[in-house]
Amino acid sequence: MSRAFWFVAGVVGGFVAAHEINKTERGREFFALLNERTQEFTEAVSEAYRSYAAQAAREVDSSINE
């Protein structure tokens, strides 16, 4: 029970801190940069997954056709 409380308290504290930081100009710039980098990372991971899935599908198709 105690661990769950501290976990929830940490999450709530993080949200409160992020909200307060986002009220400042530098905070908004920081979060905009963070969002941009997160989007770039997400796109790179998605592209790698799609590429891998396409390659795996081609290999399965070629092994079926043999």
DSSP file (Angstrom, degrees, kcal/mol; ACC not computed):
  #  RESIDUE AA STRUCTURE BP1 BP2  ACC     N-H-->O    O-->H-N    N-H-->O    O-->H-N    TCO  KAPPA ALPHA  PHI   PSI    X-CA   Y-CA   Z-CA
    1    1 A M     >        0   0    0      0, 0.0     4,-2.2     0, 0.0     5,-0.1   0.000 360.0 360.0 360.0 -41.7    0.0    0.0    0.0
    2    2 A S  H  >  +     0   0    0      1,-0.2     4,-2.2     2,-0.2     5,-0.2   0.893 360.0  50.8 -64.2 -39.9    2.8    2.4    0.9
    3    3 A R  H  > S+     0   0    0      1,-0.2     4,-2.3     2,-0.2    -1,-0.2   0.904 109.3  50.9 -65.4 -40.3    4.6    1.9   -2.4
    4    4 A A  H  > S+     0   0    0      2,-0.2     4,-2.6     1,-0.2     5,-0.2   0.904 109.1  51.8 -63.3 -41.0    1.4    2.5   -4.4
    5    5 A F  H  X S+     0   0    0     -4,-2.2     4,-2.8     1,-0.2    -2,-0.2   0.942 111.5  45.6 -60.4 -47.8    0.8    5.7   -2.4
    6    6 A W  H  X S+     0   0    0     -4,-2.2     4,-2.1     2,-0.2    -1,-0.2   0.852 112.0  52.4 -67.2 -34.2    4.3    7.0   -3.2
    7    7 A F  H  X S+     0   0    0     -4,-2.3     4,-2.3     2,-0.2    -1,-0.2   0.958 113.1  43.1 -63.4 -50.4    4.0    6.0   -6.8
    8    8 A V  H  X S+     0   0    0     -4,-2.6     4,-2.7     1,-0.2     5,-0.2   0.898 113.1  52.9 -62.8 -40.9    0.7    7.9   -7.2
    9    9 A A  H  X S+     0   0    0     -4,-2.8     4,-2.6    -5,-0.2    -1,-0.2   0.890 109.6  49.5 -62.2 -38.7    2.2   10.9   -5.2
   10   10 A G  H  X S+     0   0    0     -4,-2.1     4,-2.3     2,-0.2    -2,-0.2   0.901 111.3  48.1 -66.1 -41.6    5.2   11.0   -7.6
   11   11 A V  H  X S+     0   0    0     -4,-2.3     4,-2.2     2,-0.2    -2,-0.2   0.939 114.3  45.8 -64.6 -46.6    3.0   10.9  -10.7
   12   12 A V  H  X S+     0   0    0     -4,-2.7     4,-2.4     1,-0.2    -2,-0.2   0.921 112.6  51.1 -62.7 -43.7    0.7   13.7   -9.3
   13   13 A G  H  X S+     0   0    0     -4,-2.6     4,-2.6    -5,-0.2    -1,-0.2   0.885 108.9  51.9 -61.1 -38.8    3.8   15.7   -8.3
   14   14 A G  H  X S+     0   0    0     -4,-2.3     4,-2.6     2,-0.2    -1,-0.2   0.907 110.0  48.0 -64.0 -42.3    5.2   15.3  -11.7
   15   15 A F  H  X S+     0   0    0     -4,-2.2     4,-2.4     2,-0.2    -2,-0.2   0.908 112.4  48.9 -65.0 -41.1    2.1   16.6  -13.4
   16   16 A V  H  X S+     0   0    0     -4,-2.4     4,-2.3     2,-0.2    -2,-0.2   0.934 112.7  47.8 -63.7 -45.4    1.9   19.5  -11.0
   17   17 A A  H  X S+     0   0    0     -4,-2.6     4,-2.7     1,-0.2     5,-0.2   0.925 112.0  49.4 -61.5 -45.1    5.5   20.4  -11.7
   18   18 A A  H  X S+     0   0    0     -4,-2.6     4,-2.4     1,-0.2    -1,-0.2   0.897 110.4  51.2 -61.9 -40.1    5.1   20.1  -15.5
   19   19 A H  H  < S+     0   0    0     -4,-2.4     4,-0.5     2,-0.2    -1,-0.2   0.924 112.3  45.7 -62.8 -44.4    2.0   22.3  -15.3
   20   20 A E  H >< S+     0   0    0     -4,-2.3     3,-1.0     1,-0.2     4,-0.3   0.905 113.5  49.0 -66.3 -41.3    3.8   25.0  -13.3
   21   21 A I  H >< S+     0   0    0     -4,-2.7     3,-1.7     1,-0.2     6,-0.4   0.889 104.9  59.2 -64.9 -38.2    6.9   24.8  -15.6
   22   22 A N  T 3< S+     0   0    0     -4,-2.4    -1,-0.2     1,-0.3    -2,-0.2   0.623  90.8  71.5 -68.1 -11.8    4.7   25.1  -18.7
   23   23 A K  T <  S+     0   0    0     -3,-1.0    -1,-0.3    -4,-0.5     2,-0.2   0.690  89.3  74.3 -75.9 -18.0    3.3   28.5  -17.4
   24   24 A T  S <> S-     0   0    0     -3,-1.7     4,-2.3    -4,-0.3     5,-0.2  -0.589  87.5-121.5 -95.2 158.6    6.7   30.1  -18.2
   25   25 A E  H  > S+     0   0    0      1,-0.2     4,-2.2     2,-0.2     5,-0.2   0.926 115.4  48.0 -62.3 -45.8    8.0   31.0  -21.6
   26   26 A R  H  > S+     0   0    0      1,-0.2     4,-2.5     2,-0.2    -1,-0.2   0.867 110.3  53.5 -64.1 -34.9   11.1   28.9  -21.2
   27   27 A G  H  > S+     0   0    0     -6,-0.4     4,-2.6     2,-0.2    -1,-0.2   0.912 108.3  48.5 -65.1 -43.1    8.9   26.0  -20.0
   28   28 A R  H  X S+     0   0    0     -4,-2.3     4,-2.1    -7,-0.2    -2,-0.2   0.899 112.3  49.4 -64.0 -39.7    6.7   26.2  -23.1
   29   29 A E  H  X S+     0   0    0     -4,-2.2     4,-2.4     2,-0.2    -2,-0.2   0.914 111.0  50.5 -63.8 -41.9    9.9   26.3  -25.3
   30   30 A F  H  X S+     0   0    0     -4,-2.5     4,-2.6     1,-0.2    -2,-0.2   0.940 112.6  44.7 -60.6 -48.7   11.2   23.3  -23.4
   31   31 A F  H  X S+     0   0    0     -4,-2.6     4,-2.6     2,-0.2    -1,-0.2   0.835 111.0  54.2 -68.9 -31.6    8.1   21.3  -23.8
   32   32 A A  H  X S+     0   0    0     -4,-2.1     4,-2.2     2,-0.2    -1,-0.2   0.928 111.9  44.7 -64.7 -44.0    7.8   22.2  -27.5
   33   33 A L  H  X S+     0   0    0     -4,-2.4     4,-2.5     2,-0.2     5,-0.2   0.910 113.1  51.1 -65.0 -42.2   11.3   21.0  -28.1
   34   34 A L  H  X S+     0   0    0     -4,-2.6     4,-2.4     1,-0.2    -2,-0.2   0.919 110.6  48.5 -61.1 -44.3   10.6   17.8  -26.1
   35   35 A N  H  X S+     0   0    0     -4,-2.6     4,-2.3     2,-0.2    -1,-0.2   0.893 111.1  51.2 -62.9 -40.3    7.4   17.2  -28.1
   36   36 A E  H  X S+     0   0    0     -4,-2.2     4,-2.2     2,-0.2    -2,-0.2   0.933 112.5  44.7 -62.8 -46.8    9.3   17.7  -31.4
   37   37 A R  H  X S+     0   0    0     -4,-2.5     4,-2.4     1,-0.2    -2,-0.2   0.875 112.3  52.2 -66.9 -37.1   12.0   15.2  -30.4
   38   38 A T  H  X S+     0   0    0     -4,-2.4     4,-2.6    -5,-0.2    -1,-0.2   0.908 109.5  49.8 -64.2 -41.3    9.5   12.7  -29.2
   39   39 A Q  H  X S+     0   0    0     -4,-2.3     4,-2.5     2,-0.2    -2,-0.2   0.908 110.2  50.2 -63.9 -42.5    7.7   12.9  -32.5
   40   40 A E  H  X S+     0   0    0     -4,-2.2     4,-2.2     2,-0.2    -2,-0.2   0.921 112.4  47.2 -61.4 -44.1   10.9   12.4  -34.4
   41   41 A F  H  X S+     0   0    0     -4,-2.4     4,-2.5     2,-0.2     5,-0.2   0.923 111.8  50.0 -62.6 -45.2   11.7    9.4  -32.3
   42   42 A T  H  X S+     0   0    0     -4,-2.6     4,-2.5     1,-0.2    -2,-0.2   0.903 110.8  49.4 -61.8 -42.5    8.3    7.9  -32.7
   43   43 A E  H  X S+     0   0    0     -4,-2.5     4,-2.6     2,-0.2    -1,-0.2   0.899 110.8  50.4 -64.2 -40.6    8.4    8.4  -36.5
   44   44 A A  H  X S+     0   0    0     -4,-2.2     4,-2.3     2,-0.2    -2,-0.2   0.916 112.2  46.3 -64.5 -43.3   11.8    6.7  -36.6
   45   45 A V  H  X S+     0   0    0     -4,-2.5     4,-2.3     2,-0.2    -2,-0.2   0.913 113.3  49.8 -65.3 -42.1   10.6    3.7  -34.6
   46   46 A S  H  X S+     0   0    0     -4,-2.5     4,-2.6    -5,-0.2    -2,-0.2   0.913 111.2  48.6 -63.0 -43.2    7.4    3.4  -36.7
   47   47 A E  H  X S+     0   0    0     -4,-2.6     4,-2.4     1,-0.2    -1,-0.2   0.907 111.2  50.0 -64.6 -41.7    9.4    3.5  -39.9
   48   48 A A  H  X S+     0   0    0     -4,-2.3     4,-2.4     2,-0.2    -1,-0.2   0.904 111.8  48.7 -63.1 -41.0   11.8    0.9  -38.7
   49   49 A Y  H  X S+     0   0    0     -4,-2.3     4,-2.9     2,-0.2     5,-0.2   0.932 111.6  48.4 -64.5 -46.1    8.9   -1.4  -37.7
   50   50 A R  H  X S+     0   0    0     -4,-2.6     4,-2.3     1,-0.2    -2,-0.2   0.901 112.4  49.6 -61.7 -40.4    7.1   -0.9  -41.0
   51   51 A S  H  X S+     0   0    0     -4,-2.4     4,-2.3     2,-0.2    -1,-0.2   0.927 112.9  46.2 -63.8 -45.8   10.3   -1.7  -42.9
   52   52 A Y  H  X S+     0   0    0     -4,-2.4     4,-2.7     2,-0.2    -2,-0.2   0.913 112.5  50.3 -63.4 -43.5   11.0   -4.8  -40.8
   53   53 A A  H  X S+     0   0    0     -4,-2.9     4,-2.3     2,-0.2    -1,-0.2   0.896 111.0  49.0 -63.5 -40.5    7.4   -6.0  -41.2
   54   54 A A  H  X S+     0   0    0     -4,-2.3     4,-2.3    -5,-0.2    -1,-0.2   0.915 112.3  48.2 -65.4 -42.4    7.5   -5.5  -45.0
   55   55 A Q  H  X S+     0   0    0     -4,-2.3     4,-2.3     2,-0.2    -2,-0.2   0.925 111.7  49.4 -63.9 -44.4   10.8   -7.4  -45.1
   56   56 A A  H  X S+     0   0    0     -4,-2.7     4,-2.3     1,-0.2    -1,-0.2   0.900 110.5  50.7 -61.9 -40.6    9.4  -10.3  -43.0
   57   57 A A  H  X S+     0   0    0     -4,-2.3     4,-2.6     2,-0.2    -1,-0.2   0.906 109.6  50.5 -64.5 -41.3    6.3  -10.5  -45.2
   58   58 A R  H  X S+     0   0    0     -4,-2.3     4,-2.6     1,-0.2    -2,-0.2   0.911 111.0  49.0 -62.3 -41.6    8.5  -10.7  -48.4
   59   59 A E  H  X S+     0   0    0     -4,-2.3     4,-2.0     2,-0.2    -2,-0.2   0.890 111.6  48.5 -66.6 -38.6   10.6  -13.5  -46.8
   60   60 A V  H  X S+     0   0    0     -4,-2.3     4,-1.9     2,-0.2    -2,-0.2   0.928 112.7  48.8 -65.0 -44.6    7.5  -15.4  -45.8
   61   61 A D  H  X S+     0   0    0     -4,-2.6     4,-2.1     1,-0.2    -2,-0.2   0.910 111.6  48.9 -61.9 -42.2    6.0  -14.9  -49.3
   62   62 A S  H  X S+     0   0    0     -4,-2.6     4,-0.5     1,-0.2    -1,-0.2   0.863 111.0  49.7 -68.5 -34.5    9.2  -16.1  -51.0
   63   63 A S  H  < S+     0   0    0     -4,-2.0     3,-0.3     1,-0.2    -1,-0.2   0.820 111.2  49.8 -73.3 -29.4    9.5  -19.2  -48.8
   64   64 A I  H  < S+     0   0    0     -4,-1.9    -2,-0.2     1,-0.2    -1,-0.2   0.880 109.6  51.7 -72.2 -38.3    5.8  -20.1  -49.5
   65   65 A N  H  <        0   0    0     -4,-2.1    -1,-0.2     1,-0.2    -2,-0.2   0.561 360.0 360.0 -77.5  -8.3    6.4  -19.7  -53.3
   66   66 A E     <        0   0    0     -4,-0.5    -1,-0.2    -3,-0.3    -2,-0.1   0.489 360.0 360.0 -78.0 360.0    9.5  -22.0  -53.3
